Amino acid sequence: MTSSTNSRCIVTGAAGFIGANIIKGLNARGINDIIAVDDLTQGDKFRNLADLQITDYVDASDFYDKFTNKSYGDIDTVFHEGACSDTMEHNGKYMMDNNFRMSCDLFDACQSQKTRLLYASSAATYGGSAVFEEVPQYELPLNVYGYSKLLFDQKLRHELGSKFEKTQSQVAGFRYFNVYGPREQHKGRMASVAFHQFHQFKKDGKVKLFGSYGGYAAGMQERDFIYIDDVVAVNLWFYDHPEVSGIYNIGAGRAQPFNDVALTVINTMRSLNDSKSVSLTLQQAVEQHFLEYIDFPEALVGKYQSHTLANIDLLRAAGYKQSFMTVQDGVADYIRQLSRA
C-alpha cells in the first residue's frame, strides 16, 4: 500500500539532520504538503530547509498543544525526529521533558486522531549491552539520553503490547545506529566521524583516530554505520506500509572499524585533489602520515562502546528487503558531496 502524494505530513525536528533528509525524500515523491516543526534558536539550521518544499513552519514550543487541539486539520503521518540528541547532555529534567513527555503527548494525540506516528528511538537504548536486539533484557542505557528514548519505547509497549498490536493507527519506532551524511553540519561535536575527518583532512592533510582500547587495536573499534539515504529509505518504506508497527533497529546490519571510515575519507579526498592518485592501503596511509592514532582519552574510559552491530532480523521479517550501503560506498559519496558544498 503506497501513501498518496496528497497526504499531509508533519516532520518534527525538521531542520535537523534526519528530519530535513526525510523532507527531501518526501519532496522527491512529489509530497510537499508538509508542516515543518523545529526550534530555530540555532539560526543556521535554516540552511537544511532552504532548498526544500514545505507548506508551513511551526515553532516547537507552539506545536504540541496546537496539534493536540487539532489545529492542523487531517494529518496522515507524523515523522517525529524532534529531540535533544546530545548524548553528553546531563540535565535530566530537560532531557525527560523534551524527549519523553512531549513524545507521550504527541503519541496520545496521534492515536486519538488516527494519525500515523513514525518516531526516532535510538541505539543508545542498548548502552552497555553486547547484544543489539529489540528486547528488554538487552536494553541498558548508559546516559539519560538513552534512558529518555527507552522509557518512551517502554510506555508504548505497555499501552500497545510488545509488538504494538493494539495500536489504533500505525506506530513505528526506529533505533538509529551511527547515521552519517549530508545536512549534519550544524551538529558540532555530535556530527559523524566522516564529517569531522573530512574537515581534518582539508585543514591538516591527515585524519586522526583513537589508538588501541578495550581489547581493540588502534582504529579497530567498530560501529554499525548507516548512510542517511538508507535511513530515509526505511522511513519511506514504513510510510508505504501503514499496516506495519513496532520497534525496529535501523542499521546496516554490519560492524565496520573506524579505520574503514578514515581510509575511505583519505582515499576519496586524495582522488578529488589528484585524479591520478592511487588508493592507499591502511598500512600505507599510516606510513605516509595521512592517518594518525592518538591516545584514547581518559574522559571516555568506561563510557565508550567499542562495538555496535544492529540485529536487523525484525526489520527484514517486517518485509524490508533493500540492501544497505557499505562505509566504503556511503562515505565516499558523502565526501564528494561535502567537497562540492
N, C-alpha and C positions, 0 to 999 in steps of 0.2 A: 504494500500500500504506500503510495507516494503522496506527500503533503502538497497541497495546492500552492501555486505561486501567488494566489490571492490571500493566503493566510497572513494574519497579523501576528508578529512575534515581538517579544521583549528580550533584550540582552542586557543583563546586569554586568557590571564590570566592563562595560562596552569599550571604553578607551584603554583597557588593559591588554595584555599580551594575547591571551586566548580569546577573550571576548571580541576584540577587533578582528581577529582572524576568522571567527565564526561569522561575523557580519560580512566579511569579504566572501566567504563561502556561500552564504545565502544570496548575496548580490549576484554571484556568478550563475545562480539558478534563476535569476530574474525576480528574486524576492527582495523588495525594497521597503515594504511597509513594516518598518522596524522602529520600535521605541528604544533608544539607547539610554541606559541608566548608568551614571557614574558620579564621581566626585572629582571635579577638575581643579581642586585646590593646587595640585601639581599641574600647572597650566600647560606645560609642554606635551602632556599626554594627548592634547588635541590632534597632534600630528597623526596619531593612529586612526583617527576618524575622518581626517580631511579629504581623503580620496574615496570615501565610502558613501553609499546611499542610505540615508535614514529619513524617517518622516518626523521624528521628534527627539528631543533630548530632555531628560528629566534628571534633576539632581537627586542623588541617592537619599538625601535627608527628607525629600518630599515624596519619594516614590512609594514606599511600602504602605503607608497609611492610605494613600490615594488608590493604590491597587486593591487593597482590601475593600475599599468602598466602591469598587467597580467603576472608577473614573475613566478608564481607558477603553471601555466597550468590550467587545468579544475578542479575547486573545487566545490564539491557538496554542502557542508554546512559549514558555519562559526558559531561556538559556541562562541559568544562574551561575555566573562566573565571578560575581562581586564578592570580595572577601579581603581581609588582611592576610596576605600570603607570606609575610616576613617571618621566617621560622626563628629569627633572633629576637622577635618582639616578646618582651617579658610581662607586659601589662595584661594580666589575665582577665581583668574585668572588661577591658576594651576588646580583647580577642573574643570573649564569650558573647558579648553584646553584638559585635559586628558579624561574627561567623556562625554563631549558634542561634541566638534568639531571633535575629532578623530572618534567618533561613526558616526557622519554625513558623514564624508569622506568614512568610511567603508560601510555604507548603500548605498551611491551613487555608489560605485564600485561594490557592490554585485548586485544591480539592473541592472547595465549595462552589467554584466557578467552572469546574470540569476543564480546567486549563492544564495542559501537559507541563511537566517540570523536568528538565534535564539539567542536572546540577553538578558542580565541581566538588568532589570529595578530594582525597589526596592520598598518595602513597605514604605520607607522614603518619597515617593511622597505624602503620606497621612498626614504625620506630625501631626498637631494638630486636625485632623478630628476625630470625634467619629464614623464615618461610613467608612468602608474599601471596597469600591466598585469602579470598574474601570470606573468612570465617572468624568468629570471635577469638578463638584461642591464639591466633597469630597477631592480634591487634594490640600492640604495646607501644603507644606513642611516647616519645622522649621529650616533647615540649608541649606547651599549651596550645600552640597552633594545631598540632596533630590531634590533641585531645578535643579541641573545638570541632574539628571535622568528624572525628569518631563519634562524638556524642550525638551529632545530628543523624549520622547513619544509624546509631542505636535507637534513637527516637522513632525513626521511620520503620525500622524492623519491628519495634514494639507495637506500633499502630497498624502497620500494613501486613505483618507477617514476615518471616525470614527471607522470603523471596518476593516481597511486595505484592503478594497475590490478592490482597484485599483493597487495592487501590481503586479509586473512582475514575481516575484518568492516569495516563502514563506517568510514572515517576522513575527516573534512572539516575543513579549516582556514579560518577566516573572518578576512579582513583588514579589520577595522573601520576606518572613516574617522571623521569627527568626530561622535560619538554624544552626544546630549543628551536629557534627560528626567528624570522622577521617580526618586527613590532614589539620587541622586548627591550628596546634601548632605554626606556625610562626606569628600568628596574634597579639600576645601580648595582650594588654588590650581589643582589639576588638574580641578576641576569646569568645566562648559561655560561659554562666554561668556554664554549666555542666563541661566544660574543667577546669575552674578556681576552681570549687568546688572539683573536683577530686584531684587537687593538694593541696588544703587547707586541705582536709581530710587526705591525705597521710602525710602531714607535721605536722598538729596540732591535728588530730583526731576529727576534727569538721569542720562544714561549717558555713558561715556567710551569712545573708540576711539583706536587708533593713527592718527597722521597719515600723510602720504604716505611710501612706502618701496618700494624695489625696482622703480621704474617704475610703481607703482600710486598713484593719487590717494588722499586721506585716506579711510579706511574701505572702500576698494575691494579690499584684499587679500581673497582668497576661499577658501572651503573647500567640500568636499563634506560638507554637514551631513546627518546621518541621525537621525531620531527613534527613540527606544528601542523604541517599539511595532513599528516596521518591522524592527528588529534581531531582536526576539523572533519575529516572523512568519517571518523567514528561518530561524532556528534550528528552529522547529517544522515548517517545510516539509521540511527535511532529516531531521528526526525521522520524518516521514511517508514519506520516500523513502530507505530504507536501502540502496538499490541505487546511490545517487549518492555518489561520493567525489571528493576533490580539494581544491585550494586556490582560494578564491573571494574576490574583493573584495566587501565589503558596504558600499556607499554608495548614495546616491540616484541616482548617475549624472548629477549636475548640480553645477556650482560656483556658489555664491551669495556675494555680498560680505558682509562683516561689517555693512555698512550695512543690509542687509536684516534681519539679526537685531535690530540696535539699533532700527530703526524699528518693527518688529513688537512689541518689548518696550514701547516708548514708547506706541504707539497702543493696545495691549491694556491697559496699566496705566491710561492716561487714561480709557479706556472703562469700566474697572472702578470708577474713582473718580468718574466722572460719565458716566452712560449717554447723556447728550445731547452729549457731546464729538464733534467731527468729526475723522476721521483726518487726520493731517498728512502732507504730502509730506516728503521728505528735506530739501529746502531750508527748508521752514517749521520743521522740527524743530531745525535748526541756528540759524536766525534767532531762534527763541523760546527758545533756550538749553536745550532738552531733550537735545540731543546736543552733546558737546564732544569735539574732537580734541586729543590730547596728542602731544608729540614721541615719535618712535619711540625706544625705549630702546637705549642703546649696547650693553648686555649681550646683546641679541638680534641685533645686526648680524652678518650672515653665518651665522646659525644658525636663521633663520626661513624657513619656507615661505610664500611669498606666494600660492601657488595649489596646490590639490589637486583632483583630479577622478577618481573611480573609474571605470575601464573595467569595466562590468558585463556585457560580452558573454558571458563564460563562464557567469556566473550565469543569464543568460537562456537560453543554449544548454542548460544543465542542466535547464531546464523551469520555472524560477521566473518567473511571469508577473505577479505583483501589482505595482501601482504604488507609488511611494514619496511620502511627504508632502513638500510644499514647506516651506521655512522659514516662510513666512507662516502656513501652517496648523498645522504642528507646534509652533512656538514659541508661537503664540497659545494652543494647547491647554495647553501646559506652564505658561505664565504663569498661566492660570486655575487650574490645579491648585495651583501654589505659593501663590497668593493665598488658597486655601481652607484651606491647611495651618495 
